[in-house]
C-alpha cells in the first residue's frame, strides 16, 4: 500500500502514469525508495534533480530495481521498448546513484 508522503514525492512529481485512486499499485522503484529512505531523506536528496532521466545508468537501474519489479511480469512498456517513459521512481533512482558516486559534498 502506498503512503501519501512517498506518493506525493515520487508519483505526483515524477510519474507520468500516476492516477489518484490507484494507491494499491506500486512499482519497484517506489518500493525500493520507500524501504530505504525516509520522506525527509528523499526530499533533501532530490533538491536539484532533473525532471527526466538521461538513461546513462540504465543497466544499473535495471539490475538493481527493474528485474525485481512486479510490473515486469505483467508488462512494462518502457522495458518492452514501446516508446513509453519509465516509472517516476526511475528518475529518482538514477539521480541517487549518480549523487552517491559523486559523494556527499557534491549535492
N, C-alpha and C positions, 0 to 999 in steps of 0.2 A: 504494500500500500504506500502510495506517495505521501510525502509530508509537505505541507504548504510552503514552508520556508525553502526547501530544496526546489520545489516545483516553481516557485517564483523566480529563483535564480537560474536554474538550468533550463527548464521548459519554456517558460514565458519569454525569457530573454533571447534564447539561442535556438529553439527548436521550431522549424517550420511546420512540423507535424502536430504541434500542440493544439489540443482542443479541450476546453473546460468540460468536466464531467467524465473524463477518461482517466481518473486518478488511480484506477486499478492496474493500468498498463505502465510498466517502467522498462526502459531499455537498459542494456548492460552498462552503459556509461553512467546513467542515473544511479543504478545500484552500487557501482564501484565508488562513485563520488560520495554518496550518502553514507557508505560504510567507512570511508577513510578520512573524511573532513567534516568538521562541524560547519554549520551555516556561516558562522563568523570567519572561520579559516578560509572557506570557499570565497566568500565575498571579498576578503582582503587579497586573496591570491589572483583575482581576475580584474583588478583595477584597470589595467591598460590592455586588456585582451582585445584582439581584433574581432570583428563581427563574424568573420568566416575563417575556416582553417585554410592552410596552404598545402596540406597533404604531404609535407616533407617527411613526416614521421608515420606515414600510413601503415607500413609493415609492423612497426612497434605497437601502434594503437590496435591494429587487427589482432596481433598475437596476445596482447595484454587484456583486451576487452572484447572485441567483436567475436572472436572464436568461441566465447563462452556465453554470448548474448542469446536470450530466448528468441529474439526476432530473427536470428539466423536460421533457426529451424523452420519458422513459418514463412520466411522470405523477407530478406532485407533488400529493398530496391537499390539502395546505394551499393551494397556489396555485389549485387547481381548485375551491376553496370547499366542500370536502367535510367541514366541521366537524372538521378534523384540525389538531393543533398543528403549528407549523413545526419544522424540524430544531433540534437543540440549539444549533448554532452561530449560529442566528438571534439568540437572546437575547444572545449574546456580542457579535456584530457591532453590534447595536443599542446596547448598552451602550458599546462602544468609540467609536462615532460620537458619542454623547452626551457621553462623557468628553472627547473631543478638542475638541468645541465649547466646553466649559466651560473648558478649559485645564488644564495640569498641576497647578496649585495647588488645584484643586477636588477632587482624588481623595482 
